[in-house]
Structures are given as structure tokens and as C-alpha cells.
Amino acid sequence: MKYQLRCKKCGKVIADFATWFRQDQQCQCGSGYAEVEYTDHSPFVFKPVDTDSYQDYYFDILPIENRDNIVSYGEGMIAMERWDNLEHYAHQKGVDCQVFVYRNDCNAGSGSFKDISAALAASVLKEHGVKEYCLASTGNAGVAFATYLAKAGIRFTEFAPNCIDPATVEAIRKVGQPVVISKGGYGDAKKEAADYHKEHHVLISGGNTDPLRIESKRLLAYECMRQIGRMPSVYMQAVAGGTSPLALEKGIRDLQAEGQQVALPRLLLVQQDECDPMVTAWENATAAGFPEGWEHQYEAKHDIKTQIGILTAANPGNYPLVAPLVRKSGGTFIRVKEAELPRYGKEMQSSRNTLMGPASMVCYAGFFQAVDRGLIKSGDTVLLNTGEGSNRAQWFRNLVDKEM
Ligand SMILES: [Zn+2]
């Protein structure tokens, strides 16, 4: 066995994913947060890429025992492109930096940054003979899991909030997987998924700290080393739940364990003003001077009006883990105006000849603000981890088209 899991709460070792699934994805202490550890810490050797599957390329440092179980559509080996239009903007403001964009819209599965997680989950579930799985999601994750689990021959049930867009429902049903649409919002959908999990003994995705999600997404740190040759000094992302920052930090710890001299970039995490519970909590903590226990002071937002279905985590349950990481990194949370996103879409179309989805645009707009506010400095290497393409967001394309 090349890996084991260790409980983040009590430190107990859980032998493997078979045990983890048998224990209903919990440690005996009741904690649902465990991390994968590898027995071999020899440095990962970056060979020339001859595959479009990251699970194939990074097989030695993933918790899969048999390559035959890899479920892939070609994801994860996507480009980090240098975007000179963003560098020019910064330069005009007196900041000389390099800017890379991680193109998750180029993932072949469903074109979002959930493909990477769903692909590994499908492989590991297949390896352990799991037949059924479920998840509550606002869109991207549902499509990605439905797609990959269908390929693995695993039945998947998506629990969706009432605001889910029809294109997403269609994409899930198209691969033959059922969608249960709640009468309520995301919170209600989550509860319905949890009830289904309990009543029918169906495994459920473990949320933002699920070791399968963390293990797959942590490879972003390795992709930085492979493609840029170093860790960026600034990392930007639109954040809903916040798995990716936790995963990046885990990847950096793994690289450090291999003897690499790498450090956590400054995390600049962006939310749109129509759903910004983490930004609000962070602003309150900053104003109060980060008093003892500050990371537990946050509130769910009510009456969310955002149109960006995939960024509607109104109750930021992961904030107590993500916010201390942001602080440790010397980063901050940024708020952008949702009403201005179509203008940035227009800018991206004219300068890059492409248009990403609205969640990606939250991150993109955040870059301009970060430059304006002096959060990016000369000499920085900035990485924008963009979430999705715009193919399932016709409403956003229409708004961009209306921009003059
Ligand atoms: Zn434990």
C-alpha cells in the first residue's frame, strides 16, 4: 500500500480508502476530516508529458493502487498560460509582475475545475467496488461527478437547489444520472442529500475537506513546479467553499516533505458582492484586530441574489479553515461587483479572444482590483485559478453581448 489516511483531529491512522468508506468516511473519533499520507517521500520526477490524464502522470503520488481503475476524459494536464494583457495592465500601474492563468475551462470532462476532483473520486470509488454515490451541489460539481461516475459505471444522484439552471440539469440527465431538485435553496438540497445518504446507505461526497477532493486538487502545486518551475507568490481564485486553497497548502506541504524549498503564496480570494459571507467576516475580523477565536465569527447570508449558481455558498462553513490560511499567507479577501462582471467579460473577449464563465470572471475582475489596491507588487508571480468556461452560462454570454 503506498498511502494511508490520518485523522486531522485525533491523529489516528486509517489504513486505506476501503476502511474509510466502511467507516462511513469518518475516523473512529467522529471526525470527517482526514488527510492522505504517502509512505514514499522521494522527490517526484517530472517527466515529459505523454498523457492528458493527470492521474496517469501523477499516478505514483495518488491513492490509486491499480492503473486500470483510472477513470479519465483527459483532465488536469491543462495549460498555465501567461496572459500579457493582465501584465500590461499592472505595468501601467507601475507594477511589473508575471501573470499566469490556469485554464480549467480546458478540462475535457465537463470544462470546470471540478473535473479534477470528480475524476479521482470516480477512480477510487471504482477501485473499491462502490456502486452508488451522491452529492448536493449548485452545478459544476454535479455535472462533473455525474459525468465521471457514469463512465465508471457508478450510479450518481445529484441533489440540487431550486435555483439550478436548466442547462446544468440537462447536462446531468444527458449522461443518464438522476437529479433531485429541491423546493428550497442549497442548504435544503444538502439536507436532502444527507437524508438520502442515511436512509439508503449511499456514500456521499464529504464536502470541502473530502480527502479525494484535496488529494486531486493539491496537484496544482505540482503543476506550478512543472509548468512555471516555481511556486507563484500570489494565488487568486473565486471562492465558494474553499477546497482549493486548502488543497494547495497540502500540496505545498507534500512538496516540502520531498525536500523542495517552496512557500505558500499570498492567497487573494475573491467573492462577488451578491454572495460574500467570507469577505464580510474577514472585514469584521480585520476591523476588530483579529481577536482570539476570530475565525469562528462568520454569518450565513440571507436573501442571496447572485446569478452565479456555482458561487452561492451562503453559509461559509469552511471559513474557520480557510481564513487562518489566508492570514498566514499574508493575503486577503476581495469583493468585486457582480454587476460589473459583463464588462470584464467584454475585456477578456477583446484582449484574449475567449470568454470564461461568470465564476472565472469573479477571479479575473479581482485581479484588476488587486493591482489597483497595491496587493500585487513588482516581482510577483501571480496565478489565477479560473473555474469554468462559459458554455453552460448562456445568460452571462447574453449580458456580455449587451456590453458596448
Ligand atoms: Zn480521529
Boltz pocket constraint, residues with backbone or C-beta under 6 A from the ligand:
constraints:
  - pocket:
      binder: B
      contacts: [[A, 7], [A, 8], [A, 9], [A, 10], [A, 11], [A, 12], [A, 27], [A, 28], [A, 29], [A, 30], [A, 31]]
      max_distance: 6.0
